[in-house]
Amino acid sequence: MDVCAGGYRVVSEAGATAESSPRLPFPPVVMGIAGASGSGKTTLAAELARELNGVYFPIDNYYRDLSHLPFSERVKQNFDDPALIESSLLAQHVAALARGEEIERPLYDFATHTRVRGRTEPIRASDFVLVEGLFALYYPELLPLYQFSVYIDTPDDICFERRMKRDTVERGRTPESVRAQYETTVRPSSMSYVRPSSSHADLVIEGTAALDWKVEQVLGEMKKRGLIRVTR
């Protein structure tokens, strides 16, 4: 089946056309995109979702609800530890999207480090689902769900510079607090969990390259693998 998606077509072996069946192809193309904090993974995943008319699916929504802890204790948690993500629910939801189903994704309040009680966000599967996050290639239960996976390899000093700029300009933090967090939790966790997960990637790309070149590399490799067919 060839199904139009933002100028590209999903390729499968059903032999029918999009006009003959209104349902999603089975399964949709699920991609994992990982990299260290500041690597550029979010920008790349969002741009690929736009190019492919797909679902951008950050895993940050699956941080565990810490409402059982006092706020003073919540802020002390290491949010760069993969244990803080509810990976079982994440994998369950990605598997449902891979089957073409709709899910109710949790809403997370990053200011209070809690889930929004009683509210979820409906997410419907698309031809492409782009799962993005620090640990997108870390959890074993996620890996079999991907048809394609990408790791963005960016030097640590560049990652730090980008994080410093983001946190001071966009989040109003002091340079001292950003540096302290980076040295005590961000970088150690990256070295222990994130960077080793690059071994699970089908494609490793240079994070300092221009965005359009990174997008071209990913789409080119997907085309080689028969995951998309360019129609424009």
WONOR-V764507 format. One record per backbone hydrogen bond with DSSP energy under -1.0 kcal/mol. CO is the residue of the C=O (numbers start at 1). NH is the residue of the N-H. Records with the same first field share a line. If there is no record, write none. Layout:
BEGIN
CO: NH + NH
END
This chain:
BEGIN
3: 10
5: 8
7: 231
8: 5
9: 229
29: 129
30: 147 + 148
31: 131
32: 150
33: 133
34: 152
36: 39
40: 44
41: 45
42: 46
43: 47
44: 48
45: 49
46: 50
47: 51
48: 52
49: 54
55: 130
57: 132
59: 62
60: 63
62: 86
66: 69
70: 73 + 74
71: 75
74: 77
77: 79
78: 81
81: 84
82: 85
84: 64
85: 87
86: 90
87: 91
88: 92
89: 93
90: 94
91: 95
92: 96
93: 97
94: 98
96: 101
97: 100
103: 123
105: 121
107: 116
109: 113 + 114
113: 66
114: 109
116: 119
121: 105
123: 103
127: 29
128: 55
129: 31
130: 57
131: 33
132: 59
133: 136
135: 138 + 139
139: 142 + 143
142: 145
143: 146
148: 32
149: 202 + 203
150: 34
151: 205
153: 207
155: 159
156: 160
157: 161
158: 162
159: 163
160: 164
161: 165
162: 166
163: 167
164: 168
165: 169
166: 170
167: 173
174: 178
175: 179
176: 180
177: 181
178: 182
179: 183
180: 184
181: 185 + 186
182: 187
185: 189
186: 190
187: 191
188: 192
189: 193 + 194
190: 195
195: 198
196: 199
197: 200
198: 201
203: 151
205: 153
206: 209
210: 214
211: 215
212: 216
213: 217
214: 218
215: 219
216: 220
217: 221
218: 222
219: 223
220: 224
221: 225
222: 227
223: 226
229: 9
END
